[in-house]
Amino acid sequence: MFINRRDVQIQWGDCDPANIVYYPRYFAMFDDSTSIMFEAAGFSKQDIIRKYGLVGIPMVDTRAKFYIPSTHGEWIRIESRIDSFKRSSFEVVHNVFKADALAIEAFETRVLVGRHPDDPEKLKSAPMPPEIIERFMRG
């Protein structure tokens, strides 16, 4: 299984007045981490969109479990992986660590979306390309 790791320093703008990361900022970090993971696997999101005629790869579900807060100046490590694939969707897991302690478990579901062939004004899910599945599952 392909796992991408990246270190992120918490910035002043990530924090609320109590100097704790404001939780929506983590979801922006997770969105970035998914894009970075795809690029590390050899598939930039823009290339996937162009190659397969997609409109995008939107997040349709997301949630997180927060265990340890982070504050300005601290470093966290985000480990991202695709946990499973379905016909047109996939599940991403992001584990956030402070040192060796699990600070956050986050989950997102994304769908490949293209134009509906009968009505280009409408959107329709698109099948997951086999080469992408193979790359992420083999590691």
N, C-alpha and C positions, 0 to 999 in steps of 0.2 A: 504494500500500500504506500502510495506517495504521500509524504508529509513535508510540508514547508514550514520552516521556522524563521521568525524575524524578531529582532529586538526593537523595542519602541521606548523612547524616553517620554515620560508624561510632561506635557507642556502646561504653562500657566493657563492658557485658554481652554484646556481640557477640564479644568477644575471649577467647582462651585465656590461660594464664599467660605465654606468650611475647609477648603483646600483638598477636597476629595473629588476624584474624577466624576463628573456629571455623567450618569449612565448612558445618555444618547451618544456621547462621544465614543464610547466603546463600540457601538454599532457602526459608526463611521470607520473605526479601526478594523472591524471585522469585514466590512465591505471592501476596504483596501486590501486586507489580507487575502480575500478570495481572488481578487484580480492579480495580486502578486504571486499567489500559488499557481494560478493558471499560466502566468508568464514563466515561472520557474520550471513548469512541466513542458514548456515549449509551445504553449497556445496563448497568445495574447487575446484578450476579449475582443478587441477590434478585428483581429484576423478571423476569429471564429464567426463573428457577426457577418463579415463580408463573405467568407468562404461558403457559409451555409445559408445565406440569404435571410438572416435573422433580423429582427427589430431590436432585440436585446435579450438579456438573461436576468430578468427581474427576481427579486426576493419576494416570495409569496407567503412565507411564514418565518418567524424568528422568535427566539426566546433565549434567556440566559439565567444562570444561577450564579449569584455573586457571593463569594465566601470571604475574601480579604480585600479591603479597599486599597487604592493607590493614591498617592499624592504627588504634587508638582516636584519634578526633578528625579523621581524614581524611574527605574528601568523595569520593564516587563518583557517577557518573551511570549509571543503568540505562536502556537503550533496549530496549523490548519491542515485538515485532510478531508477528503470526500469519503463519507461513511458508506453511502449506498447510491445506486443509480436505479431509476425507473425508466419507463419509455421516453419521457421528455423532461424529467426532473431529476434532481440529485440533492442529497443531504450533505451539508458541510458542517463539520464540528471544529470549533475553535477552542482550544484550551489555553488559558492565560496563566502564566507562572510568574511569581515573584520569588526570586532565587529558585529553590526547588519546591516551593509550596504552590499547590493549585489554588489560584485566586478566583478564576471564573471558568465556567463551562458554558459555551454558547453554541447555539444550533440555528442553522438557517436552511430553508428549502428554496431552491431556485428552479426556474423553468425556462427552457429554451422557447422563445416566442418568435414567430414569423407572421407574415401576412396570410390571411385566409385566401386560398386559391380562387374561390368563387366570388369573393368580395374583398378587395384590397383595403377597404376601410376598416375591416374587422381583423382581429388578431386570432391566431391559432397556435397551439403548442406544436413544437417541431420535435422530431425524434432525435435522441442523443446519438451523435456520431460514434460508431464502434471504436475508432482509433483513440478517441478521448477516454472512453471507458477503459480500454485496455491499458493506456498509459497510467491512469490513476490507480488502477487496481494492481498493477504489477510492481509499482514503486520505483 
